[in-house]
């Protein structure tokens, strides 16, 4: 009776050991999968960091181009005002010359 009881206990303990061993193997496999996930995540983070650096560079370049464009627009507006004033002055002079010619022809 005791031998049978001990045999049953040994079989039970072996079953428990087998179950625990399978559980440990599953945990090891899951840890390996988590490790792969973290490696993939590290690669993605590194690539994103490069993209963010590129975006920062593009923003700086856009800022510099915008400042230069603003300067060019200010110059163009000044030139346009100056040309407009010059055109008006020439028209006034041309009008005076025509007026003088008409007065001379009438007299």
C-alpha positions as CSV (number, residue, x, y, z in Angstrom):
1,X,0.0,0.0,0.0
2,X,2.8,2.5,0.9
3,X,4.8,1.5,-2.2
4,X,1.7,2.2,-4.3
5,X,1.1,5.5,-2.6
6,X,4.8,6.5,-3.1
7,X,4.6,5.4,-6.8
8,X,1.5,7.6,-7.2
9,X,3.2,10.5,-5.5
10,X,6.3,10.1,-7.7
11,X,4.1,10.0,-10.8
12,X,2.2,13.1,-9.6
13,X,5.5,14.9,-8.8
14,X,6.9,14.0,-12.2
15,X,3.7,15.4,-13.9
16,X,4.0,18.6,-11.9
17,X,7.7,18.9,-12.9
18,X,6.9,18.3,-16.5
19,X,4.1,20.9,-16.4
20,X,6.5,23.4,-14.8
21,X,9.2,22.7,-17.3
22,X,6.7,23.4,-20.1
23,X,5.7,26.6,-18.4
24,X,9.3,27.6,-18.1
25,X,9.9,26.9,-21.8
26,X,6.9,28.9,-22.8
27,X,8.1,31.8,-20.7
28,X,11.6,31.6,-22.3
29,X,9.9,31.6,-25.7
30,X,7.8,34.7,-24.8
31,X,10.9,36.5,-23.4
32,X,12.7,35.8,-26.8
33,X,9.7,37.2,-28.6
34,X,9.6,40.3,-26.4
35,X,13.4,40.7,-27.0
36,X,12.7,40.7,-30.8
37,X,9.9,43.2,-30.4
38,X,12.2,45.6,-28.5
39,X,14.9,45.2,-31.1
40,X,12.4,46.1,-33.8
41,X,11.2,49.0,-31.7
42,X,14.8,50.3,-31.3
43,X,15.3,50.2,-35.1
44,X,12.0,52.1,-35.6
45,X,12.9,54.7,-33.0
46,X,16.4,55.2,-34.6
47,X,14.8,55.6,-38.0
48,X,12.2,58.1,-36.6
49,X,15.1,60.0,-35.0
50,X,16.7,60.4,-38.4
51,X,13.4,61.6,-39.9
52,X,12.9,64.1,-37.1
53,X,16.4,65.4,-37.7
54,X,15.6,65.7,-41.5
55,X,12.4,67.6,-40.7
56,X,14.3,69.9,-38.4
57,X,16.8,70.7,-41.2
58,X,13.9,71.3,-43.6
59,X,12.2,73.7,-41.2
60,X,15.5,75.6,-40.8
61,X,16.0,75.8,-44.5
62,X,12.4,77.0,-45.0
63,X,12.9,79.6,-42.3
64,X,16.0,80.9,-44.1
65,X,14.2,80.9,-47.4
66,X,11.3,82.8,-46.0
67,X,13.5,85.5,-44.5
68,X,15.3,85.9,-47.8
69,X,11.9,86.0,-49.7
70,X,10.6,88.7,-47.3
71,X,13.7,90.7,-48.0
72,X,13.3,90.3,-51.8
73,X,9.6,91.3,-51.5
74,X,10.5,94.5,-49.6
75,X,13.1,95.4,-52.3
76,X,10.6,94.7,-55.0
77,X,7.9,96.8,-53.3
78,X,10.5,99.7,-52.9
79,X,11.5,99.4,-56.6
80,X,7.9,99.3,-57.7
81,X,7.1,102.5,-55.7
82,X,10.2,104.2,-57.0
83,X,9.3,103.2,-60.6
84,X,5.7,104.4,-60.1
85,X,6.9,107.7,-58.8
86,X,9.4,108.0,-61.7
87,X,6.6,107.2,-64.2
88,X,4.3,109.9,-62.7
89,X,7.2,112.4,-62.8
90,X,7.9,111.6,-66.5
91,X,4.2,112.0,-67.3
92,X,4.1,115.4,-65.6
93,X,7.2,116.5,-67.5
94,X,5.8,115.2,-70.8
95,X,2.5,117.0,-70.1
96,X,4.4,120.3,-69.4
97,X,6.4,119.8,-72.6
98,X,3.2,119.3,-74.6
99,X,1.6,122.3,-72.9
100,X,4.6,124.4,-73.8
101,X,4.6,123.2,-77.4
102,X,0.8,123.9,-77.7
103,X,1.3,127.4,-76.2
104,X,4.1,128.1,-78.7
105,X,2.1,126.8,-81.6
106,X,-0.9,128.9,-80.6
107,X,1.1,132.1,-80.1
